[in-house]
Amino acid sequence: MGILATVGLNQYTKQTEGGRCAEARAIFGTLAKRMVGYYLETGNMSTIVNANIGVGTSSEETPSTCRSSYYFRYDTGGTYSATGGWLHAYRCTSGGKEPQGANYCVAMFVDATNQLSTGQNWFAGRSDKTSQAWVYDSTFSGMWGKIQ
């Protein structure tokens, strides 16, 4: 009986944490659109920084630091080409919305040319931030793809 309870609790925890990722899914959609807008204005995504897409520390911006009303903090995560770059969401371990989470990051690669032609972005995965190993995790699989 104890084993079944443990398995059930683990599944419940995974499902509720996956639900909290709805925040990241929604914010990634908004930030991806802003990144594509920046690309359309400048023709180059390699110079993008958090401030260009509304990520920062003021209350009107998407948080770059943990806040009590968010489960994650966000950043552009570095841009690798003129037409594409990363968005990262880091789970708050303190200072964020309760309950605090495990130390991990989810990421999405935004390809401006692909976004403009197909409306699709790429799923990168999740990292536990300790090993820095990116793995596919089905908990987050529903987060990625077409952004309306």
BELURFEN-V670953 format. One record per residue. N is the residue number from 1. RES is the residue in one letter. PSI is psi in whole degrees, 0 to 359 (NA if undefined). D_FIRST is the distance of its C-alpha to the first C-alpha in whole Angstrom. Layout:
BEGIN
N,RES,PSI,D_FIRST
N,RES,PSI,D_FIRST
END
This chain:
BEGIN
1,M,318,0
2,G,323,4
3,I,316,5
4,L,320,5
5,A,319,6
6,T,314,9
7,V,316,10
8,G,317,11
9,L,318,12
10,N,317,14
11,Q,318,16
12,Y,314,16
13,T,316,18
14,K,318,20
15,Q,317,21
16,T,322,22
17,E,321,24
18,G,323,26
19,G,324,27
20,R,336,29
21,C,351,31
22,A,327,32
23,E,310,35
24,A,320,36
25,R,312,36
26,A,315,39
27,I,322,40
28,F,321,41
29,G,314,42
30,T,313,45
31,L,324,46
32,A,319,46
33,K,320,49
34,R,322,50
35,M,318,51
36,V,320,52
37,G,318,55
38,Y,317,56
39,Y,317,56
40,L,326,58
41,E,320,60
42,T,339,61
43,G,8,60
44,N,121,58
45,M,353,55
46,S,346,55
47,T,6,56
48,I,141,54
49,V,168,52
50,N,315,50
51,A,331,52
52,N,337,54
53,I,17,51
54,G,29,50
55,V,128,47
56,G,203,48
57,T,350,48
58,S,158,49
59,S,340,48
60,E,348,49
61,E,158,48
62,T,133,44
63,P,131,43
64,S,351,44
65,T,160,42
66,C,136,39
67,R,154,39
68,S,348,37
69,S,9,37
70,Y,146,36
71,Y,338,33
72,F,162,35
73,R,156,39
74,Y,153,41
75,D,167,44
76,T,340,46
77,G,8,45
78,G,139,48
79,T,136,50
80,Y,347,51
81,S,176,54
82,A,339,56
83,T,0,54
84,G,154,50
85,G,172,48
86,W,148,45
87,L,136,43
88,H,144,40
89,A,117,37
90,Y,124,36
91,R,129,32
92,C,130,33
93,T,346,32
94,S,149,34
95,G,354,36
96,G,185,35
97,K,138,33
98,E,146,30
99,P,150,27
100,Q,154,29
101,G,183,27
102,A,162,27
103,N,93,30
104,Y,170,31
105,C,142,34
106,V,153,34
107,A,155,38
108,M,137,40
109,F,127,43
110,V,117,46
111,D,109,49
112,A,318,52
113,T,321,54
114,N,319,50
115,Q,318,49
116,L,326,53
117,S,326,53
118,T,345,50
119,G,14,48
120,Q,147,45
121,N,169,44
122,W,139,42
123,F,133,38
124,A,322,38
125,G,208,34
126,R,145,32
127,S,141,33
128,D,2,31
129,K,359,34
130,T,306,33
131,S,345,34
132,Q,19,36
133,A,123,35
134,W,130,35
135,V,152,32
136,Y,132,31
137,D,119,28
138,S,341,27
139,T,327,26
140,F,1,30
141,S,329,31
142,G,354,32
143,M,338,34
144,W,161,37
145,G,215,40
146,K,132,42
147,I,121,43
148,Q,NA,45
END
